[in-house]
Amino acid sequence: MIANIEISDALLVQNYVAGNEEALSTLIKRHESRIYGFIYSKISDRDISNDIFQDTFIKVIKTLKSNSYNEEGKFLPWVMRISHNLIIDHYRKTKKMPLFRETEDFSIFSVMTDDSISIENKLISDQIELDLKKLIEELPIDQKEVLVMRMYQDMSFKEISEITGVSINTSLGRMRYALLNLRKVIDKHQIVLTN
């Protein structure tokens, strides 16, 4: 239905609350790839990601049905915040921290590597990357999540603030403290990052 493309999220939410079940289906279809992609980027397990995606929309439906939704015009950031909280709950329950996925676009050590490509350099770089991920695990959870979103998922501070539900300044502060604390962790372990 071409008309659905024109309808805003806010109007679809109103229509769903008014009893139009199709409106929710349109909202899910519109945002599922972004929401599922976000969940999967944190979990890296399809089954668990599917469960969290479904739990996210169960929570969305309950909130909408109880008329306690009031995020005017900000449906997607609100849903992302719900999924983000469910991801944190998942890790708290399992007491495991997420594996961080390297992207082709970014590696924290790309500024430290030389241009010559060799197996030895690749092995060293991979080991440093693994060591860094272990060090990141030692950061407080709020600092760690901002660092991971920024460095490994290439999110803007605006996106980070929308998903975590804090101001951009708070996100920037957490990033700053994460980097300062990461330096302290590196010093504590007496790790030398450069030759």
C-alpha positions in Angstrom: 0.0 0.0 0.0 1.7 3.2 -1.2 -0.2 5.4 1.2 1.6 3.7 4.2 4.9 5.3 3.1 3.4 8.8 3.5 2.1 8.1 7.0 4.4 9.3 9.9 5.3 7.1 12.8 3.3 9.2 15.2 0.2 8.8 13.1 0.7 5.1 12.8 1.1 4.9 16.6 -2.2 6.8 17.0 -3.9 4.5 14.5 -2.7 1.4 16.3 -3.8 2.8 19.7 -7.2 3.5 18.1 -7.5 -0.2 17.1 -5.9 -0.5 13.7 -3.6 -3.6 14.1 -2.2 -3.1 10.5 -0.6 0.2 11.7 1.7 -1.7 14.1 2.6 -4.1 11.3 3.6 -1.1 9.1 5.8 0.3 11.9 7.5 -3.0 12.5 8.2 -3.4 8.7 9.5 0.1 8.5 12.0 -0.2 11.3 12.8 -3.9 11.7 16.1 -4.0 9.8 17.5 -1.0 11.9 16.3 -2.4 15.2 17.2 -6.0 14.5 20.6 -4.9 13.1 21.3 -2.9 16.3 20.4 -5.9 18.5 22.4 -8.4 16.4 25.5 -6.0 16.4 25.5 -6.3 20.3 24.5 -10.0 20.6 26.0 -11.8 17.6 23.6 -14.7 18.0 20.6 -14.9 15.7 18.3 -16.8 18.1 18.9 -14.5 21.1 18.7 -11.5 18.8 15.3 -12.7 17.5 14.1 -13.2 21.1 15.2 -9.7 22.1 13.6 -8.3 19.0 10.3 -10.0 19.9 10.5 -9.0 23.5 11.1 -5.4 22.4 7.9 -5.3 20.4 5.9 -7.1 23.2 7.0 -4.2 25.4 6.1 -1.7 22.7 2.6 -3.3 22.4 2.0 -3.4 26.1 3.1 0.3 26.5 0.9 1.4 23.5 -2.1 -0.6 24.7 -1.8 0.8 28.2 -1.8 4.4 26.8 1.4 5.2 28.6 3.4 6.1 25.4 4.3 9.7 25.2 7.4 10.0 23.1 5.8 12.4 20.6 7.3 11.8 17.1 10.3 9.8 18.5 9.1 6.3 18.0 12.3 4.8 16.6 14.7 6.2 19.4 12.1 5.0 22.0 12.0 1.5 20.5 15.8 1.5 20.3 16.0 2.4 23.9 13.7 -0.5 24.9 15.9 -2.9 22.9 19.1 -1.4 24.4 17.7 -2.0 27.9 16.7 -5.5 27.1 20.2 -6.2 25.7 21.7 -4.9 29.0 19.2 -7.1 30.9 20.3 -10.1 28.9 24.0 -9.5 29.7 23.2 -8.9 33.4 21.3 -12.3 33.5 24.1 -14.2 31.7 26.9 -12.2 33.4 28.7 -12.2 30.1 30.0 -9.1 28.3 29.5 -8.8 24.5 32.1 -9.6 22.0 33.0 -6.6 20.0 33.0 -7.0 16.3 35.8 -5.4 14.3 34.5 -3.5 11.2 36.4 -2.8 8.0 35.8 0.9 8.6 37.4 1.1 12.0 40.1 -0.4 14.1 41.4 1.5 17.1 44.9 0.5 16.1 44.7 1.5 12.5 46.6 4.7 13.4 49.4 2.6 15.0 50.0 0.1 12.2 52.5 0.6 9.4 51.7 0.2 5.7 53.6 -3.0 5.1 51.3 -6.0 5.1 52.8 -9.1 6.6 51.5 -12.1 8.5 53.6 -11.2 11.5 52.1 -7.6 11.6 48.6 -9.1 11.1 49.1 -11.6 14.0 50.4 -8.8 16.3 47.6 -6.5 15.3 45.0 -9.2 16.0 46.6 -10.0 19.4 46.6 -6.3 20.3 42.9 -6.1 19.3 42.0 -9.1 21.5 44.0 -7.6 24.4 42.2 -4.2 24.0 38.8 -5.9 24.0 39.7 -7.6 27.4 40.8 -4.2 28.8 37.6 -2.6 27.6 35.7 -5.2 29.7 37.2 -3.6 32.8 35.5 -0.2 32.2 32.3 0.7 34.0 29.3 -0.5 31.9 28.0 3.0 31.0 31.5 4.1 29.8 32.0 0.8 28.0 28.8 0.9 26.1 29.4 4.5 24.8 33.0 3.5 23.8 31.7 0.4 21.9 28.9 2.3 20.2 31.3 5.0 19.1 34.4 3.0 18.2 33.0 -0.3 17.0 29.6 0.6 15.7 30.5 4.0 14.4 27.5 5.7 15.9 27.3 9.5 16.3 27.0 11.0 19.8 23.4 12.0 18.8 22.5 8.4 18.1 24.2 7.2 21.3 22.3 9.8 23.4 19.0 8.7 21.8 19.6 5.0 22.4 20.9 5.3 25.9 18.4 8.0 26.9 21.1 10.5 28.2 22.1 13.9 26.8 24.8 14.3 24.2 27.0 16.0 26.8 26.6 13.0 29.1 27.6 10.7 26.2 30.6 12.8 25.5 31.6 12.8 29.2 31.3 9.1 29.4 33.4 8.7 26.3 36.1 11.0 27.8 36.1 9.1 31.1 36.2 5.8 29.2 39.3 6.8 27.3 40.9 8.2 30.6 40.0 5.0 32.4 41.2 2.8 29.5 44.6 4.5 29.8 44.7 3.8 33.5 43.8 0.1 32.9 46.6 -0.1 30.2 49.0 1.5 32.8 47.8 -0.9 35.5 48.6 -3.9 33.3 51.9 -2.3 32.2 51.0 -2.7 28.5 53.0 -0.9 25.9 50.9 -0.2 22.8 53.6 1.3 20.6 57.0 0.1 19.6 
